[in-house]
Amino acid sequence: MPNASEDRRRVIVEPCGPVLVEGPVELVLPDGTTQHCDRFLVAVCACRRSKRYPLCDTSHRKRVRRDSA
């Protein structure tokens, strides 16, 4: 029987950047479609500016995100 820690994926939240997930991963999108990524580290877009959404294409670097006050 596998150890519970072997089933866990590490998720790293980068300030002003993407969410990094140790892969491979299956991403389920709001419309119900899925996207599979076999990379060892997957950058998931958190700002929704990526043309490759849900994967990050570093579009967040072009414009600084402002927090609503």
C-alpha positions as CSV (number, residue, x, y, z in Angstrom):
1,M,0.0,0.0,0.0
2,P,1.5,3.4,-1.0
3,N,2.5,5.9,1.6
4,A,0.1,8.9,1.8
5,S,3.0,11.3,1.3
6,E,3.8,9.6,-2.1
7,D,0.3,10.6,-3.4
8,R,0.8,14.3,-2.6
9,R,1.9,16.9,-5.1
10,R,3.9,19.9,-4.1
11,V,2.3,23.2,-5.0
12,I,4.3,26.4,-4.9
13,V,2.5,29.7,-5.0
14,E,4.8,32.4,-6.5
15,P,4.1,36.0,-5.5
16,C,3.0,37.9,-8.6
17,G,3.5,34.8,-10.7
18,P,2.2,31.4,-11.5
19,V,1.3,28.5,-9.3
20,L,4.0,25.8,-9.7
21,V,2.8,22.2,-9.4
22,E,5.0,19.1,-9.4
23,G,3.8,17.0,-12.3
24,P,2.6,15.2,-14.1
25,V,-0.8,16.8,-13.6
26,E,-4.3,16.8,-15.0
27,L,-6.0,20.2,-15.1
28,V,-9.8,20.3,-15.1
29,L,-11.1,23.6,-16.7
30,P,-14.3,25.4,-15.8
31,D,-16.0,24.1,-19.0
32,G,-15.2,20.5,-17.9
33,T,-12.4,19.8,-20.4
34,T,-9.1,18.4,-19.1
35,Q,-5.6,19.2,-20.0
36,H,-2.8,16.7,-19.3
37,C,0.8,17.8,-18.7
38,D,3.6,15.3,-18.2
39,R,6.3,17.8,-17.2
40,F,8.0,17.5,-13.9
41,L,7.0,21.0,-13.0
42,V,3.9,22.7,-14.4
43,A,3.3,26.5,-14.2
44,V,-0.4,27.2,-13.9
45,C,-1.5,30.7,-14.7
46,A,-3.0,32.6,-11.8
47,C,-3.5,36.0,-13.5
48,R,-5.6,34.7,-16.5
49,R,-3.4,36.8,-18.9
50,S,-1.8,33.8,-20.5
51,K,-2.6,33.0,-24.2
52,R,-1.9,29.4,-23.2
53,Y,-4.3,29.4,-20.2
54,P,-4.4,27.4,-18.0
55,L,-0.6,27.1,-18.5
56,C,1.5,30.2,-17.8
57,D,3.3,31.9,-20.7
58,T,4.8,34.7,-18.4
59,S,2.3,37.3,-19.5
60,H,2.1,38.4,-15.9
61,R,5.5,40.0,-16.3
62,K,4.2,42.6,-18.8
63,R,1.8,44.3,-16.4
64,V,1.8,44.6,-12.7
65,R,-1.3,43.3,-11.0
66,R,-3.0,45.8,-8.7
67,D,-4.8,44.7,-5.6
68,S,-8.2,46.2,-5.2
69,A,-8.4,48.4,-2.1
